[in-house]
Amino acid sequence: STPANLQKWRSASFFDPEKSMHLSIATTTALCCSLVASVAAGGNGQQYPSPADQSTESFSAWHEDYVAWIEENSASLNLQNYDLPEVMGYRTNFIQPQVMMHDKFLYDRETDTYTVDKFLDDVQARYGGVDSVLLWPTYPNIGVDDRNQYEMHESLPGGLDALKDLVDQFHARNVLVLLPLNPWDHGTNDSGMADYEALIQLIQRVGADGFNGDTMNGVNSSYWNEAISEYPIIIEPETMSSENAYESDGEKDLETNLWSWGYWQYESAPSVAAYKALTGGKHLTHICERWATDHTQGIQNAFFNGAGFESWENVWGIFNKMTDRNAALLERASKILRSLGDLLQGGDPSFIPHIPVTNESSQVYSTLFKNSTHKVFLLTNSNSNDGDASTVSLTLPCRFDEVADVTEVGNTNYTIVPGMNCYDHYGADDLETPTGSAASTGLTEFECSELCTSTEGCTAFVYGKSEGACYRRCNVFAKLCVDGSEEYDLYVSSAGQKKLTFLDLYNGMEMTGSCDATRGEAEVEIEIEGGGIGAVIVTTEGVDDFTKHVMGDLRELTKVGLGKLDNTFTPLQQTMVPPPPPPPPSFLP
């Protein structure tokens, strides 16, 4: 078929913005997509499981295994592509819907024009807006004739020039654009080139930012290699098993697939985004649950991980609209995620999921992200969606040892905590090499304090009495330390500790709190709704203007509690509109 004919096809019945034509190939592909989602949800390495419970003992043992798993499986990964300047900013692209090209908010049939502002204004008003879109012009219409997936793009209203203008309009609103790759497209016109060549050529022709690999379990590097000479792109497979992501002895898809969808199974405690953990917080997962009628757990799991969410509503022409409550939850979550973006995605390579900051019976879970001036705790509450917010007591690690000053030997005072032992994964960071060894033995407590004081970064030490053993430590959080019985004592310095500010970011207010520098703990209280989220910031920097602005926005957003918003799913009734009659065949007189 010629490009001229492709332009004529756009007015025929199979490009009907009011409905989709479900043919046998469409039905087959739908089943295929459902199978992919089902297999992914069954567990394929996207999720790292949570601890057995919220006790400090369970967490410490779990965290030790979790860190060992990361070290073992990330050692052979080459993550240099994540740090390319052209794509670094894509890490914080948290909210993405898949969008049908005939969506009534994106395309106006009467004027034959795309309406990007109408679409973006709608999602902004309903759930806080989007950061990228996955445009979808192929399935389920593909198969109605011989057009292949690339010709389906060419036959859109206005052709590729109009598609490029559409992409430009999204870019003008700071929204990235992805196109689809349908590897199951067989039996249609031969494009004359490999898919990785045809797709990258299309992406670069219209200025798109990448693609989603429909039904694909990871995408091989040929697509990345084809694109990189022009500009690096986002590659986002529909799913990615651990075998393809990082376990293979050969190519590892995680090195070039900088994003991925996640079909997750949920339990009361959130899972950990495995690929984010393996890439030092840089890989972005968009949790996808296309047919869900309640997105509470999906949004909570994404928020807990500082990850992304697929806000997909128009599913093949069936409008699965988010409820008012889900939309409000997503708007609040995305406001927080975007405001903290760089810290949450790549800013803290050793972020700590499931750090126990509540009591053992609580269903409030927390992840800690930190840098030298901020500690951010992202919280989710797995209690029922109904009812008002409840007050939750938190015990937060509050030491900022990374800003501690190194003082002269003998010029620092240490406070003793008798009978306490702290080490890696158990309440402190171990500064010894190898970890677990002693810096020296046969020392007095004073000699050990001098050794710690003269060591950069050392703000505490554990003293073993029987052998005079000295173990240097930092970042003490006494809640996770263990009983040292009569053998071990903990000595903690307060050097370098600064005045702290405590912020309840979700509710937009400053909190009352103080840090016990010896134990490294601060006791605070927060209001958090059942089925809701929270965010607490502890900082040495006070409150800057940007944070004040975000807090003001969130104060307004949270005036109405989630429990007061309707969470009833109501299906949208649809009307089938008959297509216009086709033109008469040209061979008739």
Secondary structure, 3 states (H helix, E strand, C coil): CCHHHHHHHCCCCCCCCCCCCCCHHHHHHHHHHHHHHHHHHCCCCCEECCCCCCCHHHHHHHHHHHHHHHHHHHCCCCCHHHHCHHHHHHHHCCEECEEECCCCCCEECCCCEECHHHHHHHHHHHHCCCCEEEEECCCCCCCCCCCCHHHHHHCCCCHHHHHHHHHHHHHHCCCEEEEEECCCCCCCCCCCCCHHHHHHHHHHHHCCCEEEEEEEECCCCHHHHHHHCCCCCEEEEEECCHHHHHHCCCCCHHHCCCEEEECCCCCCCCCEEHHHHHCCCCCEEEECCCCCCCCHHHHHHHHHCCCEEECCCEECCEECCCCHHHHHHHHHHHHHHHHCHHHHHHHCCCCEECCCCCCCCCCEEEEEEECCCEEEEEEEECCCCCCCCEEEEEEEECCCHHHCCCCCCCCCCEEEEECEECECCEECEECCCCCCCCCECCCCHHHHHHHHHCCCCCCEEEEECCCCEEEEEECCCHHHCEECCCCEEEEEECCCCCCCEEEECCCCEEECCCEECCCCEEEEEEEECCCCEEEEEEECCCCCHHHHHHHHHHHHHCCCCHHHCCCCCCCCCCCCCCCCCCCCCCCCC
